[in-house]
Amino acid sequence: MNVEFASAKLQKLCSTEKELIRRFGSDGGRMTMRRLQQLEAAPTLAAMRELPGHCHELTGDRSGQLALHLVEPYRLVFKPRCPVPVTPDGSLDWDGVTAVVVLGIVDYH
């Protein structure tokens, strides 16, 4: 899958495991890099449902976004790249998502 970043600053942070470890600690940095690599290796978003990390859609003010669990309390938050594919009933077509935009590494709880 094609993985893009919402900002140059975020892309720089996520470009090396060293930067991620410095910011989120050893476990958090390594887990974040692993999740990014999993996203890049997945042919579609549907493949992420089979992997650890609980890939799930968000609701409320984060509607349209998805998250992957990292080391508590952090989540890797991203969204499908436009145009967002939908099923006939209007829900997200996980099999149709082949590109995402990483929005951040956040604690939204």
N, C-alpha and C positions, 0 to 999 in steps of 0.2 A: 504494500500500500504506500502511496505517496504521503509523506509526513511533512507538513509545513509548520511554521511558527507565526504567532500573531505579531511578534516584534523581533527586531534584531537583537535586543537585549536578552530576550528569552532564548533565542536560537544560540547565542553565545554561551549562555549558562548551560544549555543542554548539549553543547557540542563535545564536551569531554567529561569523562567520569570524574576527573580530578576536580573540576569546578563544582559538579553536583555534590561530591563528598564534602568539599569545603563548606558548602551552603547547608546541606541536609544531613551531614554525618555519614559515617561509613555505610551503614545499612541503608539509609535513605537514598544516598547517592547511587549506590549499586542497584537498588531496586528500581529507581527512576530510569537509569540507563537500560536495564533489562526490559522494562515496559515499553520504552521507546523502540528498542530493537524488535520486540514482539510486534508492535504496530507496523514497523517497516517490513517485516517478513510476512505478515498476513496478506493473503491475496485480496480479501475483503474484510469488512468489519465483522461479518458473521463468524469468521474464524476466531475472533477474540473471545467469543462466548465459550469456546472450548478450553481456553487457557485459564490458569489461575489469575486472579486480579479483579474478579467480579466487574467486568465491563458492563455498565448499566447507563440507562438514560436518566437524566435529571429532570426535576419538575420545578414548579414555581418560577422564581425569577431566573432560574438557570434552564428553563425549558428550551429544548433544541440542542442542549449540550449533553455530553457523555462524560463518564469518569471511570478511571481505573484506580483501584486501591494501591497505595504505596505503603510506606511505613507509617503507622498511625501518628498523627491525625491527617496526614497529607493524601491528596488525590491528584492524579494527572487529569486535568480537565481539557477536553477538546470538543470540536464540533465537526460534522461532515463538511467538506468543501462544497460550495455552491456549484451547480444546483443540487439541492438535497433530494435524493431519490426517495419516493414514497410508494407504498403499496396501494392497491385500489381502495382500501378502507381509510387511507390518509396517514397511516403510521409509518415510521421510518423503515425503509427497505434496507436491512442490514447487509443483504447480499449485493446490493447495488452501490454501496459506499466503497470507493477505491482510493479516496484521498481525504485526509483530515487536516485540520488546523489546530495545533496545540495552543490553548489559551493561557495555561498557567499550571503551576504546581501550588495548590492551595489547601488550606484548612477551612472548609466552608461549614463546619459543624458549629 
